[in-house]
């Protein structure tokens, strides 16, 4: 059961919410990326843990994030204000992350990481709903594209900030963890000071809006999530891409630079990907991105020279730009407005859960038959998912973008 879209917010509110939430993601990702790349070193060298412990900690932490994203979406539909959930999520991560500096044993790190990922799970769906409701439906792709670009900029800035701290105080990994509170506080401040939400009772509480069951989310939405799960099973952890680059001859000192090039490509392609989703149909742009992904994985399967790894990483960044924003725009348009929080929660949870077996099978195939077959199988599964998405009828719920091109979009404003 669906409901009409709520009245469009004013133009200043649309822009300030996109800016505020994008800045929050930029600063929070900078804080996270200051710490995250140093965790393996901190656990294995400083705390004396082995690789297995690192795997357990990250596996539990990411599972918590995946499982709580639906809870965040459910709360977003039930509570009067979504901004409070976003603030709580960013605040929890910001408050806990510096406590890593006090860790004396591995389980201390586990506790902080679980709390950090709990904050991510709580804020993700409410944040996406706020973004979707802060712009005209015809501009959702651009709004999500700007947000994803800001997030990736933070991922580029964070390691640089960590390097500055380590240059000033060589070997002081705990100091980096303490200083991560600064961009974290900026993220919380961006939400608190910039984002505005209309005080209203959530539509999910009203009679006749459905109870938030899987069946209430709409046939088109459910079909897309199932196809998305299949595609995610082909999308192994990016650590395998870096490992493949080293196999192709990319020198270890150049790997961080290659990783930065990858993030720059994501930044450069995120806004164009969102604009294309508004110009055409988000479903078609996602489909194009999945085709690019399959081609990149086939490239990694066949590559034999270091320079090929650099070109493939740039194309891999383009895949993210063509999919991250458009996927969210597609979810926002396909799901009933009153259940949009649960729709985003279900989407993020499904993708997060499917990511674990994706990396498990990929690693097993690599170990047994080599990198080439692993990447080739991933490309094949992605191609099957793309074919299913192309063959599926478009979602029929109100808010779905038409399949015919619209007028060119050059601004977030309606």
Helices and strands as residue ranges (DSSP letters): H 11-41, I 42-46, H 51-78, H 83-97, G 98-102, H 106-133, G 137-139, H 140-168, H 173-194, G 203-205, G 214-217, H 219-233, H 239-247, H 252-279, H 282-302, H 306-334, G 337-339, H 340-369, H 371-391
